[in-house]
Each structure stands twice: as C-alpha cells, then as structure tokens.
C-alpha cells in the first residue's frame, strides 16, 4: 500500500480550501448586467462608461438610440420584445418597447418607490416577464406575468435569479446550500419547464446560474460548469473541463450556450449546430457576454467595444458603433474585500466603483485593456508558489502592523506616564479627520467613527460634564479671548438697532467691529427676569462656550471670545458676511433668479453639503459626540467665500455614552424642524438632527418655509414635509421646485432628484428609518459632483470649497 506523507495531506487540504473559497457564492452571472440584447428586434444596449450620467444607449438596425439621456442606470436585462433597467439608487425600474419604432423607444415605468422603502436588484427579464429581488432581503417580485405564472413561496429568499422563456430560476440563500428553486408558467397536463429544471438540479450545490430559452447553466460548488434542461441541439453538452473554474461569464440562447474561458478571456460556444463557434472570437478577450435566441454579443477587454455574432449577423462577427460600455456594475462600495476593477473610479466617473466578484478570485494573466493601466483579474486558482508567496506577504504585513502598534503603545506609555501610574487626559475634542485612510497608532483610520476608543469617549464625556456642571478646576478652560463689556459696547455702537442682525436661541445678535478692525458677530443674552430663568435652566451661554471653545471645523461657526461681566453674558463669533440660509430662501427681496447667488442648484446643493459635513463632525468626530438639537435654515450661516457653517449651540447636548436612546428633561427645538419622535416620545438621538437637516433640504428644493400657508388650501398652515414628500413620491418633483432657480439641466436633474430622495429618507417618522449623517454626506457629495460646472447660474470652481475636511 502506497504511503501518503503528512505534508501531502496538508498541501491537498490547503489547495482544496483555496479552491472552494474562491468560488462566487452570491453573484448571478445571468442577472442584470451592463450589456443586454432584445431577441425579436436584434437590439443591443449597454450602459456607457466614463461619463457623469450612466445612460443606456442602444444599437438597432443601423441607428443609435439613447433610452433616457439624463438618467443613470446601474444594470439592464433584455427579453423578447423589450428591455428593462434598474435606475441608480435601485428604487425604480423602467422598460422600453423596441418593436414600435426603429428610431425611438417607448418608455414604461415598471416600478417606482422614491421613498426607498423597497429597493430591487438582480434584474432578470425573460421572454415577457420581469423579476427582481429585494435588496439585502432576497424576496422575489415579478411583473408582466401570464395568468398561469406561479410565484415562489413568500418565504423563499434568493441570492441571485435568472429568467428564461416562461420561467425563472434562482439560488436560495437558506443556509448557503446552493439549492436551486425554479418557478413560472404552470402546465396543466405535464410538468412545466421550471419544474423539470429544478428536479434536475436536486442535490446539486450551485454558486451561479444563467438561463437560456429552455435550459440553464452555471458553476457548481466545485467550480465545474453544469447545464440542465432542453438539449435538442446539444446546448447542455458542456465541453470537456480539464480543471475547475475553467469558465466564468455565461450566455445562453435558444439552441446554444457560450462561456468565457477564465485563462485568456476567449469565448467558446457549443450547441446550435455549430453556427455560433466563430473562430475570430478565439483570439479576442471578453469581459461580458449576453445572448438572444440566435445571436451572442460580447464586451471586449481591449477597448470595451461590443462585438456580435451568430445567424442573425450572417454567421460572422460585427463590431457595433456603440461607445465604450461599462465592464461591470458601478456600486457604492470601497471594494475592500476583493479589490476594484482597474481604474473603476474613472469608468464610473468618480461616483462609485466596479468591484471584483466575491469571494475574491485569485489573479490570472489576461490581455490588458487599452484604456486602463492594469489588467482585469478574472482569475484562476493560484499556483502553489503564488499562493504561498501571498500568504507570507500577508503574514509579514500583519506582523508589521503589530510592530508599529506596539511601538506606538510604548511611545504613548512613556509620554503620558500611564505606565508609571500617571494619567494625562487632554481636555479637547478630536481634531478634524481627513477622508482618506491613514495609519495611526493603534488603528487604521478610514473615516470611520468605530475606530474611536470607548475609553477616550468615556473620559471626554466626564470632562465635558464637569465643564457644564461648573465643577472644572478653572472657570473657562481652553477658551478664546475674554472681552470687557466696554469693548463690546464700543464695537456695537452701544448695541444700536442699526447693528442688530438677528436673534438666536440665546439672545440678540449684533454686528460689531473690534478695536483691531476685526468684524465680529456678538450675541447678547436677554436680561429680563423670565429670560434669566430660561438661561439658567438651559445653560445656553455655558453650553455654547463649552462646545465652541473646543470645536474647530471649517463648517462650524468659530467662536472668537466671550464676555462674562456682572449680569451680562456675551459671545463673540467670526462674522458671517452672507448671513443665514433662511434669509436667502425666504427674504422678500429674493424674488427673482438674479437676487441671490443661491438661486442655482449647484450652490444650493453645495450649501447642503457644507452643512451636512459640519453635522457629521459633531456626530462622528467630536469627542464626546454632540447632538445639535436645533438644525434649521436660520442656524446655517454663510461666510464671505459662500461656505456654509452650522451655528447656535445653545441647545446642544452631549450624546449618551452608550448606544441607548437618551431622554433629556424636555424636548427642545424649533417648530417645523423638531423630530416628531423626539417631540412625541422624548427620545433624543443623532437622528433628531438628521430630521432637521431633511427639512432644510426640502426648503432648498422648494423655496418654502418649514411651516407655510398654502394658498391652494385656503391659507391653512402646512408643514413642508406634508406638502413635499407625497409629491416627490409620485415622481412629480419638478412641479414643486423653487421657480426662482432655473429648471435643472441634464446632469442637474439627477442631482436634484438625489437630494429629494435623500430628504425623504431624512424625514421618516421613526429615527431607525433615517440615514446616518455619513450616508447623507455621501449622497450630497455625489449630487454636487453630478452638477455640471458650466450649468447656468453656477459660480466658478475657484470660489467653491468642496475639499475633504
């Protein structure tokens, strides 16, 4: 008997683990992608790359047709007579009929849910029906079905689906078993095609599926290609497979099947009486392939052009005059698990990335696309030397990180004295953090609040509580300049009415000019008895002083100094030359398109982005974190450079140490902006600020106040939330946009819609349904980028600051 060494067993086991872990367990190669074909009209469509708007463009009978020029889509899928696309954001599905005209398409909105409660992915169009799965859930919804079409159980959840003629198959999420479930048209006298295919896949664990007219192929859990279903023309007779993971992307028609070889990107086809095995494709590398009944098209690696072949193309290849098409779906992800497709940010126009499939495929040499610097990596199992080299490299990196962390710990220990029983606590907030990842002692920071130590949070919280309770060792530690009352009286001409510029939660605000020439805004607390009681209870003066003396961020109003003399309490801020956002939106003098620089969509989105960044700093990067409690348009001020800043911290409070809701003594805020959950249930969280910001976003979109009298409703006061949200949900946003701003241009349309979509999420009744402030910042950053710098009414980029903080 032959002896087997222990090292052989270990290596075999190691190789098997590497093989299995490289198989895709969630991606459906046959679901919606960036390239689609329509069967009856030989229409070929793709989502164009490297442009701000990821629009759909199609080739049909010598004509190039754009589906919706101003709208971006994430994925598309084609059927017999029409094709459909999921709009970027996953909240809307549109379909286009390709039969009625050779030069235009008739559009039908199949599904729309602007409030974002139900989002769809995995679009799969069959001959006449359309199916998709709910994002992160996996339940299936289908449209345009025949009467005999039977849906799966409501308990079935799918990781991927694919549609053929009269049926849909998918891989169940349950226990990651790879089980196949099929459903569709039911035959009375015999088993349906869905039932037959599902039975043939019993006890076969699959990781991907692609459907043709009446057959289905995919990779099983061992990496081998498996086909089931009709075989009248040899379409399920898979070529001999020398090794697992030999094939990647698949495309199935009525009588043929095709697959991309993972080793070099070439295409091999079988079935169809040999009419699809075109020799020229063997020397071309492809990224994506799709099939109709009797032709196949592929996206070339070289320049992302589209080539088609098959009987419908006279048996030869034909390169379509389409612009470069995206080689994969653009997603809002850092692609940290498997890495990004080369230059995916360029291909996705900086809005998102194209991620390599998960789990990660090992690297394999393939032809290099001419438009990008490094080759795509569809992958094959690595050789032993490559695998071991990567393992050693990973081990070395981990060891290096540990060494750096240890060195930092020793340095901190010696510097702070903690190692010798001493403590050194800094009484300040965390400094501004850049958006890019950086190597810090003890942690990698990638703009994530979770890297903050809970110990630091508790220490900072105790310190700030001492400040607010007046038990600190010094009366006003770490604070700015202290002014005398005489200095501020002189600066404001004895607080004259001519110098009054506004009022806040704490008192009246005056414009002043200090002796050294600095222009400042001076907030003077009211001196009436009633106001004193309120100030003592809320500690507005102490609150602003405690917070602003420690908060330093370009989107927060900076505190210059204070005056605490006798019964007078005054706060001195840098002067915001362009006033409050409220005045720009609601001042009676702002009556036409030229009365304010903010009468452009680009500037309004920029102001929203600035304010959201300031709030993000309070929520995520101040230590301890802070809830503003009074976010409104009058508390968003604009400086001389038209940078928006959050102001008025008189009602602000520290966030709780734990993740539990905090219940302050009473609800505070401004009518129209206050969180209904906070007002009704006295539950305060960071999402309360999110609600207020959502109202501000609606103000920016409509130009209306938070509470206004609707003339069409007999002058009855109505909230902007109740007015705007139902109209936006109907898809009729354009009806309520502020008329003082020019109608949004092509790129601005999507930006404005994204802002409205974000605003609707912000004003959900329950805080758990609202986005985090970081999500809002990401959406507004994308919306701002979408705005064309040449749009009417926009200002030059030199005067706009959108850099990372």
C-alpha positions in Angstrom: 0.0 0.0 0.0 1.3 3.4 -1.0 2.2 5.7 1.9 0.9 9.2 2.0 3.0 11.7 3.7 1.6 14.2 6.2 2.9 17.1 4.1 0.9 15.8 1.1 -2.3 15.7 3.1 -1.7 19.2 4.4 -1.0 20.6 0.9 -4.0 18.8 -0.6 -6.3 20.2 2.1 -4.8 23.7 1.7 -5.3 23.5 -2.1 -9.0 22.4 -1.7 -9.7 25.2 0.8 -8.2 27.8 -1.6 -10.3 26.4 -4.5 -13.6 26.4 -2.6 -13.1 29.8 -1.0 -12.5 31.3 -4.5 -15.9 30.3 -5.8 -18.6 33.0 -6.1 -21.4 32.3 -3.7 -23.7 35.3 -4.3 -23.1 36.7 -7.7 -25.5 35.7 -10.5 -23.8 35.9 -13.9 -27.1 35.8 -15.7 -28.9 38.5 -13.9 -28.9 42.2 -14.9 -25.6 43.5 -16.1 -24.3 46.4 -18.1 -25.0 44.8 -21.5 -28.3 43.4 -22.8 -30.0 42.2 -26.0 -33.6 42.1 -27.2 -34.5 38.9 -29.0 -37.0 39.8 -31.7 -35.5 43.1 -32.9 -31.8 42.3 -32.6 -31.4 45.4 -30.4 -28.2 45.6 -28.4 -28.0 48.0 -25.4 -25.3 49.0 -22.9 -24.6 51.4 -20.1 -21.9 53.8 -21.2 -18.8 54.3 -19.1 -16.7 57.2 -18.1 -19.5 59.8 -18.2 -21.3 61.6 -15.4 -24.6 60.1 -16.4 -24.5 56.3 -16.9 -27.2 56.4 -19.5 -28.3 53.5 -21.7 -27.5 53.6 -25.4 -28.7 51.0 -27.9 -27.9 49.9 -31.5 -30.7 48.8 -33.7 -30.8 48.4 -37.5 -28.1 51.0 -38.1 -29.4 53.5 -35.6 -28.0 54.6 -32.2 -30.8 55.3 -29.7 -30.5 56.7 -26.2 -33.1 55.5 -23.7 -33.3 58.3 -21.2 -30.4 60.8 -21.8 -30.4 62.5 -18.4 -30.8 59.4 -16.1 -28.2 57.0 -14.8 -28.8 53.2 -14.6 -27.0 50.5 -12.7 -28.0 47.4 -14.7 -30.1 46.3 -17.6 -31.6 43.0 -18.9 -33.4 42.1 -22.2 -36.3 39.9 -23.2 -38.2 39.0 -26.4 -39.6 42.5 -27.4 -38.3 44.9 -24.7 -35.6 45.5 -22.2 -35.6 46.9 -18.7 -33.1 48.8 -16.5 -32.8 49.5 -12.7 -32.1 53.1 -12.1 -29.1 54.1 -10.0 -30.3 54.0 -6.4 -32.3 50.8 -7.0 -35.7 52.5 -6.4 -37.1 52.5 -9.9 -37.3 50.0 -12.8 -38.0 51.3 -16.3 -38.7 49.3 -19.5 -38.6 50.2 -23.2 -40.5 48.6 -26.1 -38.2 48.1 -29.1 -40.9 47.0 -31.6 -42.9 50.1 -32.3 -40.2 52.2 -33.9 -36.7 51.8 -35.4 -35.5 55.2 -34.2 -37.2 55.7 -30.8 -38.2 53.5 -27.8 -41.5 53.7 -25.9 -40.8 54.0 -22.2 -42.9 52.4 -19.4 -42.2 52.8 -15.7 -42.5 49.3 -14.3 -41.8 50.0 -10.7 -41.2 53.2 -8.7 -40.7 53.7 -4.9 -39.0 57.0 -4.3 -39.3 56.8 -0.6 -36.8 53.9 -0.7 -38.7 51.5 1.5 -38.4 48.7 -1.1 -35.3 48.6 -3.4 -34.6 46.0 -6.0 -31.6 44.3 -7.6 -30.8 41.2 -9.6 -33.0 42.3 -12.6 -33.9 39.3 -14.8 -36.1 39.7 -17.9 -37.5 36.6 -19.6 -39.4 36.4 -22.8 -42.2 38.6 -21.4 -42.0 38.6 -17.6 -39.6 40.6 -15.4 -38.4 39.6 -12.0 -36.1 41.2 -9.4 -35.1 40.6 -5.8 -35.3 42.9 -2.8 -32.0 44.5 -1.8 -30.4 42.7 1.2 -33.6 40.6 1.6 -33.8 38.3 -1.4 -37.6 38.1 -1.8 -38.7 38.0 -5.4 -41.2 40.3 -7.2 -42.3 39.8 -10.8 -44.2 41.9 -13.3 -45.9 41.3 -16.7 -46.6 37.7 -15.9 -49.1 35.4 -17.7 -52.2 34.3 -15.7 -50.6 30.8 -15.2 -47.4 32.2 -13.8 -46.9 31.0 -10.2 -44.5 32.8 -7.9 -42.3 31.1 -5.3 -43.2 30.9 -1.7 -43.1 34.2 0.1 -40.6 32.6 2.5 -38.1 31.9 -0.3 -35.1 34.3 -0.4 -32.7 34.3 -3.3 -29.1 35.3 -3.6 -29.5 35.5 -7.4 -32.1 34.9 -10.1 -32.1 34.4 -13.9 -35.0 34.3 -16.3 -35.7 32.2 -19.4 -38.8 31.8 -21.6 -41.7 31.5 -19.2 -39.7 30.6 -16.1 -37.2 32.0 -13.6 -34.6 30.1 -11.5 -32.6 31.2 -8.6 -30.2 30.1 -5.9 -31.7 30.1 -2.4 -30.0 32.0 0.4 -31.1 29.5 3.0 -28.0 28.1 4.8 -25.9 28.9 1.8 -26.6 25.5 0.5 -26.6 26.5 -3.2 -30.1 24.9 -3.7 -31.9 25.8 -7.0 -35.5 26.9 -7.0 -37.4 27.5 -10.3 -40.9 28.9 -10.8 -43.0 30.3 -13.7 -45.8 29.2 -16.1 -47.6 26.0 -15.0 -48.7 23.4 -17.5 -52.0 21.5 -16.7 -51.2 18.2 -18.3 -47.5 18.0 -17.9 -44.6 19.3 -15.8 -43.6 22.8 -16.6 -40.0 23.6 -17.8 -39.4 25.2 -14.4 -40.3 22.0 -12.5 -38.2 19.9 -14.9 -35.1 22.1 -14.5 -35.5 22.3 -10.7 -35.7 18.5 -10.4 -32.6 18.1 -12.5 -30.7 20.4 -10.1 -31.8 18.5 -7.0 -28.8 17.7 -4.7 -26.5 19.9 -6.8 -25.0 22.9 -5.0 -24.7 25.8 -7.4 -22.9 29.2 -7.0 -24.2 30.8 -10.2 -26.9 30.4 -12.8 -27.7 31.7 -16.3 -30.9 30.8 -18.2 -31.5 30.4 -21.9 -34.8 29.8 -23.7 -35.3 26.4 -22.1 -32.1 25.4 -20.4 -29.9 26.7 -17.5 -26.2 26.6 -16.9 -24.0 27.6 -14.0 -21.0 26.8 -11.9 -21.4 24.2 -9.1 -19.7 24.5 -5.7 -16.6 22.6 -7.0 -16.1 25.1 -9.8 -17.3 23.0 -12.7 -19.8 24.1 -15.3 -23.2 22.2 -15.2 -26.1 22.5 -17.6 -29.7 21.2 -17.3 -32.9 21.4 -19.3 -33.6 21.1 -23.0 -30.9 19.5 -25.2 -32.4 19.3 -28.6 -29.4 20.9 -30.2 -26.6 19.9 -27.8 -26.9 23.1 -25.8 -26.2 21.4 -22.5 -23.3 19.2 -23.7 -20.6 21.1 -21.9 -17.1 20.8 -23.5 -14.6 18.7 -21.5 -13.4 20.6 -18.5 -9.8 20.0 -17.6 -9.9 21.8 -14.3 -12.4 23.6 -12.1 -13.0 27.4 -12.6 -12.2 27.0 -16.3 -15.2 29.2 -17.3 -16.5 32.5 -15.9 -19.3 34.5 -17.6 -22.0 32.6 -19.5 -24.6 33.5 -22.2 -27.4 31.1 -23.3 -29.7 31.3 -26.2 -32.5 29.1 -27.6 -30.2 26.4 -29.0 -26.7 27.3 -28.0 -24.6 28.2 -25.0 -21.4 30.2 -24.7 -18.8 30.8 -21.9 -15.7 32.9 -21.4 -12.5 31.0 -20.7 -11.0 32.3 -17.5 -7.5 31.8 -18.6 -7.5 34.2 -21.5 -10.9 35.8 -21.9 -11.7 34.0 -25.1 -15.2 32.7 -25.8 -16.2 29.1 -26.5 -19.7 28.1 -27.7 -21.5 24.8 -28.1 -24.8 23.5 -29.5 -26.7 25.4 -32.2 -25.4 23.1 -34.9 -22.0 24.8 -34.7 -23.3 28.1 -36.0 -22.0 30.1 -33.0 -18.5 28.8 -32.8 -16.9 31.7 -34.7 -13.1 31.4 -35.0 -12.4 35.1 -34.7 -13.7 35.2 -31.1 -11.0 32.7 -30.0 -8.4 35.5 -30.4 -10.4 38.2 -28.6 -10.7 38.7 -24.8 -14.1 39.5 -23.4 -15.4 40.9 -20.2 -19.1 40.2 -20.5 -21.2 38.2 -22.9 -25.0 38.0 -23.5 -27.2 36.0 -25.8 -30.6 36.3 -27.6 -32.2 33.2 -29.2 -29.9 33.1 -32.2 -27.0 35.5 -31.6 -24.5 36.4 -29.0 -22.7 39.7 -28.2 -19.6 40.4 -26.0 -17.8 43.3 -24.5 -14.2 43.2 -25.5 -11.4 43.7 -22.9 -9.3 45.7 -25.3 -11.5 48.8 -25.6 -14.9 47.9 -24.2 -16.4 47.8 -27.7 -19.3 45.4 -28.5 -19.0 42.6 -30.9 -21.9 40.3 -32.0 -22.0 37.1 -34.0 -24.4 34.3 -34.9 -27.1 33.5 -37.6 -28.7 36.9 -37.0 -25.4 38.5 -38.0 -24.9 36.4 -41.2 -22.7 34.0 -39.4 -19.8 36.4 -39.0 -18.7 38.9 -36.3 -19.9 42.5 -36.4 -18.5 45.4 -34.3 -21.2 47.7 -33.2 -20.7 51.5 -33.3 -21.5 51.9 -29.6 -19.4 54.0 -27.3 -17.3 52.2 -24.6 -19.6 50.2 -22.2 -19.1 49.6 -18.5 -17.4 46.2 -17.9 -19.3 45.8 -14.6 -22.0 47.3 -12.4 -20.9 50.5 -10.5 -21.7 50.2 -6.8 -21.3 52.5 -3.8 -18.6 50.4 -2.1 -14.9 50.6 -1.3 -14.5 47.1 -2.7 -12.3 46.3 0.4 -13.0 42.5 0.2 -11.7 41.7 -3.3 -10.4 45.0 -4.7 -11.6 47.1 -7.5 -11.6 46.6 -11.3 -8.6 48.6 -12.7 -9.5 52.3 -12.8 -13.1 51.6 -11.9 -13.5 55.1 -10.4 -12.6 56.6 -13.9 -15.0 54.1 -15.5 -17.8 55.0 -13.0 -17.0 58.8 -13.3 -15.8 59.0 -9.7 -19.3 58.3 -8.2 -18.7 54.6 -7.3 -16.6 51.6 -8.1 -16.7 48.3 -10.0 -15.8 45.6 -7.5 -14.3 42.2 -8.4 -16.7 39.4 -7.6 -16.9 38.0 -4.1 -15.4 35.8 -2.8 -12.2 37.0 -4.4 -10.8 35.3 -7.5 -7.1 34.7 -7.5 -5.1 36.7 -10.1 -4.5 35.4 -13.6 -2.7 37.0 -16.5 -5.1 38.2 -19.2 -4.8 40.7 -22.0 -4.6 44.3 -20.8 -7.4 46.7 -21.8 -6.0 49.6 -23.8 -7.9 52.2 -21.7 -6.7 51.1 -18.3 -3.3 50.7 -16.8 -3.5 47.2 -15.3 -5.3 44.0 -16.5 -8.6 42.8 -15.2 -8.3 39.8 -12.9 -11.0 37.2 -13.6 -8.7 34.7 -12.0 -7.7 31.0 -11.8 -6.6 29.1 -8.7 -3.1 30.3 -7.9 -0.1 28.0 -8.3 1.4 26.8 -5.1 4.3 29.4 -5.3 1.9 32.3 -5.8 -0.4 31.2 -3.0 2.4 30.7 -0.5 4.0 34.0 -1.5 0.8 35.9 -0.9 0.3 34.1 2.4 3.8 35.0 3.5 3.3 38.6 2.3 0.0 38.8 4.3 1.8 37.4 7.4 4.5 40.0 7.0 2.0 42.9 6.7 0.1 41.7 9.8 3.4 41.4 11.7 4.5 44.9 10.6 1.1 46.4 11.7 1.6 44.7 15.1 5.1 46.0 15.4 4.0 49.6 14.6 1.1 49.3 17.1 3.4 48.0 19.8 6.0 50.8 19.2 3.2 53.4 19.3 1.9 51.9 22.6 5.4 52.1 24.2 5.9 55.7 23.0 2.5 56.8 24.3 3.1 54.9 27.6 6.4 56.8 28.2 5.0 60.2 27.0 1.7 60.0 29.0 3.1 58.5 32.1 0.4 55.9 32.2 2.9 53.1 32.5 4.1 54.7 35.8 0.7 55.1 37.4 0.1 58.6 36.0 -2.6 59.9 33.7 -2.6 62.6 31.1 -6.0 63.5 29.7 -6.4 66.1 27.1 -9.4 68.4 27.6 -10.3 68.9 23.9 -12.2 67.4 21.1 -10.8 65.1 18.5 -9.1 67.1 15.7 -10.5 67.2 12.2 -10.0 63.8 10.4 -9.3 63.6 6.7 -11.4 61.4 4.5 -8.5 59.4 3.2 -7.3 56.4 5.2 -4.2 57.0 7.3 -2.0 54.9 9.6 -2.5 55.9 13.2 -1.1 54.4 16.3 -3.3 51.6 17.4 -5.7 51.7 14.5 -6.2 52.2 10.8 -8.4 55.3 10.3 -10.6 55.2 7.2 -13.1 57.9 8.1 -14.9 55.6 10.5 -16.1 56.5 13.9 -15.8 53.0 15.2 -12.0 53.4 15.4 -12.5 55.7 18.4 -11.7 54.1 21.7 -14.6 53.7 24.2 -12.2 54.7 26.9 -11.4 58.1 25.3 -15.2 58.6 24.8 -15.9 58.0 28.5 -13.0 60.2 29.6 -14.1 63.0 27.3 -17.7 62.7 28.4 -16.8 63.0 32.1 -14.6 66.1 31.3 -17.4 67.8 29.3 -19.9 67.0 32.0 -17.7 68.7 34.6 -17.4 71.7 32.3 -21.2 72.0 32.0 -21.8 71.5 35.7 -19.3 74.1 36.7 -17.0 71.8 38.6 -13.9 72.3 36.5 -10.7 73.4 38.1 -10.8 76.6 36.1 -13.8 78.8 35.3 -13.3 79.0 31.5 -10.6 76.5 30.4 -9.3 76.4 26.9 -11.4 79.3 25.9 -10.8 82.1 23.4 -10.3 85.8 24.2 -12.1 87.4 27.1 -13.5 90.8 26.3 -14.7 93.6 28.6 -18.2 94.8 28.3 -16.9 98.3 27.4 -15.0 96.8 24.4 -18.2 95.2 23.1 -20.4 98.2 23.7 -17.9 100.3 21.7 -17.8 97.6 18.9 -21.6 97.7 18.5 -22.2 101.4 19.0 -23.9 100.6 22.3 -25.9 97.7 20.8 -27.7 100.0 18.4 -30.7 98.8 16.4 -28.7 99.6 13.2 -26.2 96.9 14.2 -28.8 94.2 15.0 -28.5 91.4 12.5 -30.6 88.6 14.0 -31.6 86.6 17.1 -30.9 83.0 18.3 -32.0 80.6 21.0 -29.8 82.5 23.5 -30.3 86.2 22.6 -30.0 89.0 20.1 -27.1 89.1 17.6 -25.3 92.4 16.7 -22.7 93.1 14.1 -19.6 94.7 15.6 -16.1 95.9 14.8 -13.4 95.4 17.3 -10.6 97.9 18.0 -8.2 96.0 15.9 -10.5 96.1 12.9 -11.9 92.6 13.0 -15.6 92.3 12.1 -17.5 90.0 14.5 -21.0 88.9 15.4 -21.8 89.5 19.1 -24.6 87.5 20.7 -26.1 89.2 23.8 -28.2 87.3 26.2 -31.5 88.9 27.2 -31.5 90.5 30.7 -35.2 90.1 31.6 -36.1 88.0 34.6 -38.0 85.5 32.6 -35.1 85.1 30.2 -32.7 84.7 33.1 -34.7 81.7 34.4 -34.7 80.1 31.0 -31.0 80.7 30.5 -30.2 79.3 33.9 -32.2 76.1 33.2 -30.8 75.5 29.7 -27.4 77.0 30.4 -27.3 78.3 26.8 -24.3 80.6 27.5 -22.3 77.8 29.1 -23.3 75.3 26.5 -22.1 77.4 23.6 -19.0 78.4 25.4 -18.2 74.8 26.4 -18.8 73.4 23.0 -17.5 76.1 20.6 -14.2 76.7 22.5 -13.3 73.1 21.7 -14.9 72.6 18.3 -12.7 73.5 15.3 -14.1 72.7 11.9 -14.5 74.8 8.7 -18.2 74.1 8.6 -18.9 75.2 12.1 -19.0 78.9 13.1 -15.9 79.8 15.0 -16.0 81.4 18.5 -13.7 84.4 18.9 -14.3 85.1 22.5 -16.7 85.9 25.3 -17.7 88.4 28.0 -19.0 87.4 31.4 -19.3 90.6 33.4 -21.9 91.3 36.1 -25.3 90.3 34.7 -24.1 90.4 31.0 -23.1 87.3 29.1 -22.0 87.8 25.6 -20.5 85.5 22.9 -18.3 86.8 20.1 -18.1 84.9 16.8 -16.5 85.5 13.5 -18.8 87.5 11.3 -20.6 85.6 8.5 -20.8 88.2 5.7 -23.5 86.5 3.7 -26.0 85.9 6.5 -28.3 83.0 7.1 -29.6 80.5 4.6 -33.1 81.3 5.8 -32.8 84.9 4.6 -31.6 83.8 1.2 -34.5 81.4 0.8 -37.3 83.4 2.4 -36.4 87.0 2.3 -39.0 89.1 0.4 -36.2 90.8 -1.5 -35.2 87.4 -3.1 -38.0 87.5 -5.7 -36.2 86.6 -8.9 -33.5 84.4 -10.4 -30.8 87.0 -10.0 -31.5 88.3 -6.5 -29.2 85.7 -4.7 -26.2 83.7 -5.7 -28.0 80.8 -4.0 -30.5 80.8 -6.9 -28.7 77.9 -8.6 -29.0 74.2 -8.0 -25.2 73.8 -7.7 -24.9 76.4 -5.0 -27.9 75.1 -3.1 -26.5 71.6 -3.1 -23.1 72.9 -2.0 -24.7 74.7 1.0 -26.5 71.5 1.9 -23.2 69.5 1.6 -21.3 72.1 3.7 -23.9 71.9 6.5 -24.0 68.1 6.5 -20.3 68.0 6.9 -20.4 70.2 9.9 -23.1 68.0 11.5 -21.1 64.9 10.6 -18.2 66.3 12.5 -20.4 66.8 15.6 -21.9 63.3 15.4 -18.9 61.2 14.5 -15.6 63.0 15.2 -16.2 65.3 18.2 -15.2 63.5 21.5 -17.7 63.1 23.0 -20.1 63.4 20.1 -22.7 66.2 20.1 -26.3 66.4 19.2 -27.1 70.0 18.0 -30.9 69.8 18.6 -31.8 72.9 16.6 -30.8 72.3 13.0 -32.7 74.8 10.8 -32.0 77.1 7.9 -31.6 80.2 10.2 -28.8 78.3 12.0 -26.9 77.7 8.8 -24.7 80.8 8.1 -22.7 81.6 5.0 -19.3 83.3 5.1 -17.7 85.6 2.6 -16.5 82.7 0.5 -20.0 81.2 0.3 -19.1 78.4 2.6 -22.0 77.3 4.8 -21.4 76.8 8.6 -23.6 75.4 11.4 -24.2 77.8 14.2 -26.1 78.3 17.5 -25.1 75.6 20.0 -27.3 77.0 22.8 -29.5 73.9 22.8 -26.8 71.3 22.1 -26.2 68.3 24.3 -23.7 65.5 24.6 -24.6 62.2 23.0 -25.1 59.4 25.5 -22.1 57.2 26.3 -23.9 54.0 25.3 -25.9 53.2 22.2 -29.2 53.6 24.1 -31.6 56.4 23.5 -31.1 59.5 25.7 -34.1 61.1 27.3 -33.4 64.7 28.3 -35.6 66.7 30.7 -37.7 68.2 27.9 -37.8 68.4 24.1 -36.3 71.5 22.6 -36.0 72.8 19.1 -38.0 74.8 16.6 -41.5 74.1 15.3 -41.3 72.6 11.8 -37.8 71.2 12.3 -38.1 69.3 15.5 -38.0 65.5 15.2 -41.6 64.1 15.8 -40.1 61.1 17.6 -38.2 63.4 19.9 -41.2 65.7 20.4 -43.7 63.0 21.0 -41.7 60.3 22.8 -38.9 62.5 24.3 -36.4 60.2 22.6 -33.2 62.1 21.5 -30.7 60.5 19.2 -28.4 61.8 16.5 -31.2 61.0 14.0 -33.1 64.1 15.5 -30.5 66.3 13.8 -31.0 64.3 10.6 -34.7 65.1 10.6 -34.0 68.8 10.9 -31.5 68.6 8.0 -34.1 66.8 5.9 -36.4 69.8 6.4 -33.6 72.1 5.3 -33.1 70.1 2.2 -36.8 70.4 1.4 -36.5 74.2 1.9 -33.6 74.3 -0.6 -35.6 72.3 -3.1 -38.9 74.1 -2.9 -38.0 77.5 -1.5 -40.8 77.3 1.0 -40.6 77.7 4.8 -40.7 74.8 7.2 -44.3 75.8 8.1 -46.1 77.9 5.5 -49.6 78.9 4.4 -50.7 77.0 1.3 -52.9 79.3 -0.8 -54.4 76.4 -2.6 -55.6 75.1 0.8 -57.4 78.2 1.9 -54.4 79.6 3.7 -54.2 76.8 6.2 -50.7 76.3 7.7 -49.0 73.2 6.4 -45.6 71.6 7.1 -43.1 71.4 4.2 -42.8 67.7 5.0 -46.5 67.0 4.5 -46.5 69.2 1.4 -43.4 68.0 -0.5 -42.9 64.3 0.4 -46.2 62.9 -1.2 -45.5 64.9 -4.4 -41.9 63.6 -4.6 -43.1 60.1 -4.0 -45.4 60.4 -7.1 -42.3 61.2 -9.2 -43.6 64.8 -9.7 -40.7 66.7 -8.1 -40.4 69.2 -11.0 -43.9 70.5 -10.0 -42.7 71.9 -6.7 -39.1 73.0 -7.4 -38.4 76.7 -6.5 -39.2 78.7 -9.5 -36.5 81.3 -8.7 -34.0 78.7 -9.8 -33.6 77.9 -13.5 -35.0 74.4 -14.3 -32.3 71.8 -13.7 -30.2 70.9 -16.7 -29.4 67.3 -17.8 -26.8 66.5 -15.1 -28.5 68.7 -12.5 -31.8 66.7 -12.9 -30.3 63.6 -11.4 -28.5 65.6 -8.7 -31.7 67.4 -7.6 -33.6 64.1 -7.6 -30.9 62.5 -5.4 -31.2 65.4 -3.0 -35.0 64.9 -2.8 -34.6 61.2 -2.4 -32.2 61.8 0.5 -34.5 64.4 2.1 -37.4 61.9 2.1 -35.3 59.4 4.0 -34.3 62.1 6.5 -37.9 63.0 7.5 -39.1 59.5 8.2 -41.3 59.5 11.3 -39.1 56.9 13.1 -35.4 57.6 13.6 -34.4 54.0 12.8 -35.6 54.5 9.2 -33.5 57.6 8.7 -30.0 57.5 7.2 -26.9 58.4 9.2 -25.2 61.7 8.6 -22.4 60.0 6.8 -24.8 58.5 4.3 -26.3 61.9 3.8 -22.8 63.4 3.2 -22.0 60.7 0.6 -25.3 61.4 -1.3 -24.8 65.1 -1.3 -21.2 64.7 -2.5 -22.4 62.7 -5.4 -25.2 65.2 -6.1 -22.7 68.0 -6.1 -20.4 66.2 -8.5 -23.3 65.5 -10.8 -23.8 69.2 -11.3 -22.1 70.4 -14.4 -19.7 73.3 -13.6 -21.0 75.1 -16.7 -24.6 75.0 -15.6 -26.5 78.2 -15.8 -26.1 80.3 -12.6 -23.2 78.4 -11.1 -20.2 80.1 -9.9 -16.6 79.4 -10.8 -15.0 76.4 -9.1 -12.4 78.7 -7.6 -14.9 80.2 -5.2 -16.3 76.8 -4.1 -14.6 74.8 -1.4 -15.5 71.1 -1.6 -12.3 69.6 -0.4 -12.2 67.0 2.3 -12.0 68.2 5.8 
